[in-house]
Amino acid sequence: MHVLLADAIADAGVEQLRAAGHRVLVLPQLSGDALRTALVDHAPQVLVVRSTRVTKDILDGNPQLELIVRAGAGYDTIDVAAASDRGIFVSNCPGKNSAAVAELTIGLLISLDRRIPDNVADAREGRWNKTAYGGAAGLRGRTLGVIGLGNIGTRVSEHALSLGMSVIAWSRSLTDGRASELGVRWARHRLQVAEEADAVTWHVAATEETRGMADRTFFEHMKDDALFINTTRSSVVDESALRWALDEKGIRAALDVLSSEPSAKAGSFEHPLAVHPSVYVTHHIGASTQQAQTATSEEVARIVTVYDETGHAPNCVNLEEHSPATHVLTVRHLDRVGVLAAVLDQVRKAGWNVQEMENLVFSGAGAACARIRFDGDARGDVLSLIEDHPDVLAVSMIELT
């Protein structure tokens, strides 16, 4: 397949793509009009991105595009709806950077408790202040609140437990049983986490549902002088509410993500939270370890190769979980030319809209079984017409509930 890498990924993935026979074009740091032009000029079948935004207008540049792979866990930088409208698969690489993000999260937690960055800054400027920095509360025996218990949240919980902390967690899919398996307490609502935790860390996906979830109400429920960490997406946090909590409740925060981050890898940077004395800011580096980048790049190569070989896009995020199909038509037939074409012709004449279809060939390639999920009004005469075909062995239909 022809693959365009619009962002840099680790060499291991690029080498695996080429070893699998794919034609790989590496044009890192493409964006906006430049990316659209590249899609027009090079007409790749696969587009791989990391931080680059893929908009509707960009997708208009290449009708041959079949697959977009986000070399990361999220996919909020891609207009998934526009891709779906064009029949383009969108896949991501979940879990490959979870260890890296969890490690940074724990590093920020310890840094907040021990004020490590301030220690280092004072020492570099020739100031010795053991009195100021010698009064950390410590983490053992304290409670970490985890919002979102996916791959990253689970790893963070494991690390926190190993430090002797207790963990209270809230996630939309979390159950009491699952919480018990992980050794954490199950919070019925995220505000319970805010109320009971000495430190809170966020690990939810960036969606419209989670936008601004860390709002004024959440911060009002947090303990005074608690710690707040965000290594997921900036959209999760209402930054004005966070600023209020910093100033009015003595909360201290560590943020790996901020709104209006620079798109360039290096350059000047300004943000009001970055200069706040109660905030530590890192440079959106949660997934930026060599281990994570290698694992992610290898997952990109796997996704592209599996798609090329099978037509199936692993980790696809834009397939309908439950199609509008109302019935399943099963046709057992001889594996001969034109049989399925004749069946589908009858389906077309009946006005049935095919939603999903598969054809499984039996050992020896003498017979096959086609399953056609369709949306439409079931009619017995259509089944009779299909059964009348000399190469059809049997026909059945069930209604989906």
C-alpha positions as CSV (number, residue, x, y, z in Angstrom):
1,M,0.0,0.0,0.0
2,H,1.0,3.6,-0.5
3,V,1.5,5.1,3.0
4,L,2.0,8.8,3.8
5,L,3.6,9.6,7.2
6,A,2.6,13.2,7.9
7,D,4.2,13.0,11.4
8,A,7.4,11.4,12.5
9,I,7.2,7.9,14.0
10,A,10.0,5.7,15.3
11,D,12.2,4.1,12.8
12,A,11.2,0.6,13.9
13,G,7.7,1.1,12.5
14,V,8.9,2.6,9.2
15,E,11.3,-0.3,8.7
16,Q,8.5,-2.8,9.3
17,L,6.2,-1.0,6.9
18,R,8.8,-1.2,4.2
19,A,9.8,-4.8,5.0
20,A,6.1,-5.7,4.5
21,G,6.3,-4.3,1.0
22,H,4.5,-1.0,1.5
23,R,5.6,2.2,-0.3
24,V,6.3,4.7,2.4
25,L,6.5,8.4,1.9
26,V,7.9,10.3,5.0
27,L,6.9,13.9,5.0
28,P,6.8,14.8,8.8
29,Q,5.3,18.0,10.1
30,L,2.8,18.4,7.3
31,S,-0.4,20.3,8.3
32,G,-3.2,22.3,6.9
33,D,-3.0,23.2,3.2
34,A,0.4,21.5,2.9
35,L,-1.1,18.2,4.0
36,R,-4.1,18.6,1.6
37,T,-1.7,19.3,-1.2
38,A,0.4,16.3,-0.4
39,L,-2.8,14.1,-0.4
40,V,-3.6,15.5,-3.9
41,D,-0.1,15.1,-5.2
42,H,0.8,11.7,-3.8
43,A,-2.7,10.1,-3.5
44,P,-1.8,7.7,-0.6
45,Q,-4.1,5.0,0.4
46,V,-3.1,5.3,4.1
47,L,-2.4,8.5,6.1
48,V,-0.5,8.2,9.4
49,V,-0.5,11.2,11.8
50,R,0.3,11.9,15.4
51,S,-0.5,15.5,16.4
52,T,-1.4,16.8,13.0
53,R,-5.1,17.8,12.6
54,V,-7.0,16.0,9.8
55,T,-10.1,18.1,8.9
56,K,-12.9,17.7,6.4
57,D,-11.2,20.1,3.9
58,I,-8.0,18.0,4.1
59,L,-9.9,14.8,3.4
60,D,-11.4,16.4,0.3
61,G,-7.9,16.3,-1.2
62,N,-7.8,12.5,-1.9
63,P,-10.8,10.4,-2.7
64,Q,-8.4,7.3,-2.8
65,L,-7.7,7.5,0.9
66,E,-8.8,4.3,2.6
67,L,-7.3,4.4,6.1
68,I,-6.1,7.0,8.6
69,V,-4.0,5.8,11.5
70,R,-3.4,8.0,14.5
71,A,-0.1,7.0,16.1
72,G,-1.4,7.5,19.6
73,A,-4.2,6.5,21.9
74,G,-6.7,9.3,21.1
75,Y,-8.2,10.4,17.9
76,D,-9.7,13.8,18.7
77,T,-7.4,15.5,16.2
78,I,-9.2,13.7,13.3
79,D,-12.6,14.7,12.0
80,V,-13.9,11.2,12.4
81,A,-17.4,12.1,11.2
82,A,-16.0,13.4,7.9
83,A,-13.9,10.3,7.5
84,S,-17.0,8.1,8.1
85,D,-19.0,10.1,5.5
86,R,-16.2,9.3,3.0
87,G,-15.9,5.6,3.9
88,I,-12.5,6.0,5.4
89,F,-11.4,3.8,8.3
90,V,-9.9,5.6,11.3
91,S,-7.7,3.5,13.6
92,N,-5.6,4.4,16.6
93,C,-3.0,2.7,18.8
94,P,-4.5,2.4,22.3
95,G,-2.4,1.1,25.2
96,K,1.0,1.5,23.5
97,N,1.9,4.6,25.4
98,S,0.1,3.8,28.7
99,A,3.3,2.9,30.6
100,A,4.9,6.2,29.5
101,V,2.0,8.4,30.5
102,A,1.6,6.5,33.8
103,E,5.2,7.0,34.6
104,L,5.0,10.7,34.0
105,T,1.9,11.0,36.1
106,I,3.6,9.4,39.1
107,G,6.6,11.5,38.5
108,L,4.5,14.7,38.6
109,L,2.7,13.4,41.7
110,I,6.0,13.0,43.5
111,S,7.3,16.3,42.2
112,L,4.2,18.1,43.5
113,D,4.5,16.5,46.9
114,R,8.3,17.1,47.3
115,R,8.3,20.3,45.2
116,I,11.3,18.9,43.2
117,P,11.2,21.5,40.4
118,D,11.4,24.3,42.9
119,N,14.2,22.6,44.8
120,V,16.2,22.4,41.6
121,A,15.5,25.9,40.4
122,D,16.6,27.4,43.8
123,A,19.8,25.3,43.8
124,R,20.7,26.4,40.3
125,E,20.3,30.0,41.3
126,G,22.5,29.5,44.4
127,R,19.7,29.4,47.0
128,W,19.8,26.8,49.9
129,N,16.4,26.4,51.5
130,K,16.1,23.1,53.3
131,T,13.6,24.6,55.7
132,A,11.1,25.4,53.0
133,Y,11.4,22.1,51.2
134,G,11.7,19.8,54.2
135,G,8.1,19.7,55.1
136,A,6.5,17.5,52.4
137,A,3.4,15.5,53.5
138,G,4.6,12.3,51.8
139,L,2.4,9.9,49.8
140,R,2.3,6.7,51.8
141,G,-1.1,6.3,53.4
142,R,-2.6,9.1,51.4
143,T,-5.4,8.7,48.8
144,L,-5.0,9.1,45.1
145,G,-8.2,9.7,43.1
146,V,-8.2,8.4,39.6
147,I,-10.7,9.7,37.1
148,G,-10.9,7.2,34.1
149,L,-9.7,3.7,34.6
150,G,-8.6,2.6,31.1
151,N,-5.1,1.4,30.3
152,I,-3.4,4.5,31.7
153,G,-5.6,5.0,34.7
154,T,-5.2,1.3,35.6
155,R,-1.4,1.5,35.4
156,V,-1.3,4.7,37.5
157,S,-3.4,3.0,40.1
158,E,-1.0,0.0,40.2
159,H,2.0,2.4,40.7
160,A,0.2,4.3,43.4
161,L,-0.7,1.1,45.3
162,S,2.9,0.1,45.2
163,L,3.8,3.4,46.9
164,G,1.5,2.5,49.8
165,M,-1.3,4.9,48.7
166,S,-4.9,4.0,48.6
167,V,-6.8,4.6,45.4
168,I,-10.4,5.7,44.9
169,A,-11.5,5.6,41.2
170,W,-14.4,6.6,39.0
171,S,-14.9,5.6,35.4
172,R,-18.1,5.2,33.4
173,S,-17.5,1.5,32.9
174,L,-16.1,0.7,36.3
175,T,-18.0,-1.7,38.5
176,D,-17.6,-2.6,42.2
177,G,-16.4,-6.1,41.1
178,R,-13.8,-4.7,38.8
179,A,-12.6,-2.2,41.4
180,S,-12.1,-5.0,43.9
181,E,-10.0,-6.9,41.3
182,L,-7.8,-3.9,40.9
183,G,-7.6,-3.2,44.7
184,V,-9.2,0.2,44.4
185,R,-12.3,1.7,45.9
186,W,-15.2,2.4,43.6
187,A,-16.6,5.9,43.6
188,R,-20.2,6.2,42.5
189,H,-19.6,9.7,41.2
190,R,-16.5,11.7,40.3
191,L,-17.4,14.3,42.9
192,Q,-16.9,11.5,45.5
193,V,-13.3,11.2,44.2
194,A,-12.8,15.0,44.6
195,E,-14.1,14.9,48.2
196,E,-12.0,12.0,49.4
197,A,-8.7,12.2,47.5
198,D,-5.6,14.0,48.6
199,A,-4.5,14.0,44.9
200,V,-6.5,13.6,41.7
201,T,-5.3,12.5,38.3
202,W,-7.3,12.5,35.1
203,H,-7.2,9.8,32.4
204,V,-10.4,10.1,30.4
205,A,-10.8,10.4,26.6
206,A,-11.3,13.8,25.0
207,T,-14.9,13.8,23.9
208,E,-17.8,16.3,24.0
209,E,-19.0,14.4,27.1
210,T,-15.8,14.9,29.0
211,R,-15.2,18.5,27.9
212,G,-14.8,20.7,30.9
213,M,-15.5,17.8,33.3
214,A,-13.0,19.1,35.8
215,D,-15.2,22.2,36.4
216,R,-15.8,24.7,39.2
217,T,-18.0,22.2,41.0
218,F,-15.4,19.5,40.9
219,F,-12.7,21.9,42.3
220,E,-15.1,23.1,45.0
221,H,-15.5,19.5,46.2
222,M,-11.7,19.0,46.3
223,K,-9.9,19.2,49.6
224,D,-7.9,22.4,50.3
225,D,-4.3,22.0,49.4
226,A,-4.9,18.9,47.4
227,L,-2.9,18.0,44.3
228,F,-4.3,18.0,40.8
229,I,-2.7,16.3,37.8
230,N,-3.7,16.2,34.1
231,T,-1.8,14.2,31.5
232,T,-4.7,13.5,29.2
233,R,-6.2,16.4,27.2
234,S,-6.6,20.1,28.0
235,S,-10.2,20.1,27.0
236,V,-11.1,18.0,30.1
237,V,-10.2,20.9,32.4
238,D,-12.0,24.2,32.8
239,E,-8.8,26.3,33.1
240,S,-10.6,29.3,34.7
241,A,-12.0,27.0,37.3
242,L,-8.6,25.5,37.9
243,R,-7.2,29.0,38.3
244,W,-9.8,29.8,41.0
245,A,-8.9,26.6,42.8
246,L,-5.2,27.5,42.8
247,D,-5.8,30.9,44.2
248,E,-8.7,30.2,46.6
249,K,-8.2,26.6,47.8
250,G,-4.4,26.3,47.8
251,I,-4.5,23.5,45.2
252,R,-1.3,22.7,43.4
253,A,-1.3,21.3,39.9
254,A,0.9,19.6,37.4
255,L,-0.2,19.8,33.8
256,D,1.3,18.0,30.8
257,V,-1.4,19.5,28.5
258,L,-2.6,23.1,28.1
259,S,-5.1,24.9,25.9
260,S,-3.6,26.7,22.9
261,E,-0.4,24.7,22.9
262,P,2.1,25.6,20.2
263,S,1.9,23.3,17.2
264,A,5.6,23.6,16.6
265,K,8.0,21.3,18.5
266,A,10.1,24.2,19.7
267,G,9.6,28.0,20.0
268,S,8.3,30.7,22.3
269,F,5.4,29.9,24.6
270,E,3.0,31.9,26.8
271,H,0.2,30.7,29.0
272,P,-1.1,32.2,32.3
273,L,-1.0,28.8,34.1
274,A,2.6,28.2,33.1
275,V,3.8,31.1,35.2
276,H,1.5,30.4,38.2
277,P,3.6,29.6,41.3
278,S,1.4,26.6,42.1
279,V,1.6,24.9,38.7
280,Y,4.2,22.7,37.2
281,V,4.0,22.5,33.4
282,T,5.6,19.8,31.2
283,H,5.7,20.0,27.4
284,H,3.0,17.5,26.4
285,I,5.6,14.7,26.8
286,G,3.4,12.0,28.3
287,A,3.8,9.5,25.5
288,S,7.3,10.7,24.5
289,T,9.6,7.9,25.6
290,Q,11.6,5.8,23.2
291,Q,9.8,2.7,24.4
292,A,6.4,4.2,23.8
293,Q,7.3,5.6,20.4
294,T,8.7,2.3,19.3
295,A,5.7,0.3,20.5
296,T,3.3,2.8,18.8
297,S,5.2,2.8,15.5
298,E,5.2,-1.0,15.4
299,E,1.4,-0.9,16.1
300,V,1.0,1.4,13.1
301,A,2.9,-1.0,10.9
302,R,0.7,-3.9,12.2
303,I,-2.5,-2.0,11.5
304,V,-1.5,-1.1,8.0
305,T,-0.3,-4.6,7.2
306,V,-3.4,-6.4,8.6
307,Y,-5.6,-4.0,6.7
308,D,-3.7,-4.7,3.5
309,E,-3.9,-8.4,3.9
310,T,-7.4,-8.8,5.2
311,G,-9.4,-5.6,4.6
312,H,-9.9,-5.4,8.3
313,A,-8.7,-2.3,10.1
314,P,-7.6,-3.2,13.7
315,N,-8.5,-0.7,16.4
316,C,-11.0,1.0,14.1
317,V,-13.0,3.7,15.9
318,N,-15.6,4.7,13.4
319,L,-17.5,1.5,12.6
320,E,-21.2,1.4,13.7
321,E,-21.5,-0.9,16.8
322,H,-25.0,-1.8,15.9
323,S,-26.0,-1.3,12.3
324,P,-29.6,-0.4,11.3
325,A,-30.0,-4.0,10.0
326,T,-33.4,-5.5,10.8
327,H,-32.9,-9.0,9.4
328,V,-30.2,-11.6,8.7
329,L,-30.5,-13.5,5.4
330,T,-28.4,-16.8,5.4
331,V,-27.8,-18.4,2.0
332,R,-25.9,-21.7,1.8
333,H,-24.7,-22.2,-1.8
334,L,-22.3,-23.8,-4.1
335,D,-19.1,-21.9,-4.5
336,R,-19.6,-20.9,-8.2
337,V,-19.4,-17.8,-10.2
338,G,-22.5,-15.6,-10.2
339,V,-24.3,-17.1,-7.3
340,L,-23.9,-14.2,-4.9
341,A,-24.5,-11.8,-7.8
342,A,-27.9,-13.4,-8.4
343,V,-28.7,-13.3,-4.7
344,L,-27.8,-9.7,-4.4
345,D,-29.8,-8.9,-7.4
346,Q,-32.9,-10.2,-5.7
347,V,-32.0,-8.3,-2.6
348,R,-31.8,-5.1,-4.7
349,K,-35.1,-5.7,-6.4
350,A,-36.7,-6.2,-2.9
351,G,-35.5,-2.8,-1.8
352,W,-33.4,-4.3,1.0
353,N,-30.4,-2.1,2.1
354,V,-27.4,-4.3,2.8
355,Q,-25.7,-3.2,6.0
356,E,-23.2,-6.0,6.6
357,M,-22.2,-9.1,4.6
358,E,-19.8,-12.0,4.8
359,N,-19.3,-15.2,2.7
360,L,-17.5,-18.1,4.4
361,V,-16.1,-20.8,2.2
362,F,-16.1,-24.4,3.5
363,S,-13.2,-26.8,3.3
364,G,-12.6,-28.0,-0.3
365,A,-14.2,-24.8,-1.8
366,G,-17.3,-26.7,-2.9
367,A,-19.8,-24.8,-0.9
368,A,-20.1,-21.5,1.0
369,C,-22.4,-19.7,3.4
370,A,-23.3,-16.1,2.9
371,R,-24.8,-14.0,5.7
372,I,-26.4,-10.7,4.7
373,R,-27.6,-8.3,7.3
374,F,-30.1,-5.9,5.7
375,D,-32.6,-3.2,6.6
376,G,-36.0,-3.7,4.9
377,D,-39.4,-5.4,5.0
378,A,-39.1,-9.2,5.0
379,R,-40.9,-10.9,2.1
380,G,-41.3,-14.6,1.7
381,D,-41.5,-14.4,-2.1
382,V,-37.9,-13.1,-2.2
383,L,-36.7,-16.1,-0.3
384,S,-38.5,-18.4,-2.8
385,L,-36.9,-16.6,-5.7
386,I,-33.4,-17.0,-4.1
387,E,-34.1,-20.7,-3.4
388,D,-35.1,-21.3,-7.0
389,H,-31.5,-20.6,-8.1
390,P,-30.0,-24.0,-9.1
391,D,-26.8,-23.4,-7.1
392,V,-28.5,-22.4,-3.9
393,L,-28.6,-25.1,-1.3
394,A,-30.8,-23.5,1.5
395,V,-32.1,-20.1,2.6
396,S,-33.2,-18.8,5.9
397,M,-34.0,-15.5,7.5
398,I,-34.2,-14.2,11.1
399,E,-35.5,-10.9,12.4
400,L,-33.1,-9.0,14.6
401,T,-34.3,-7.7,17.9
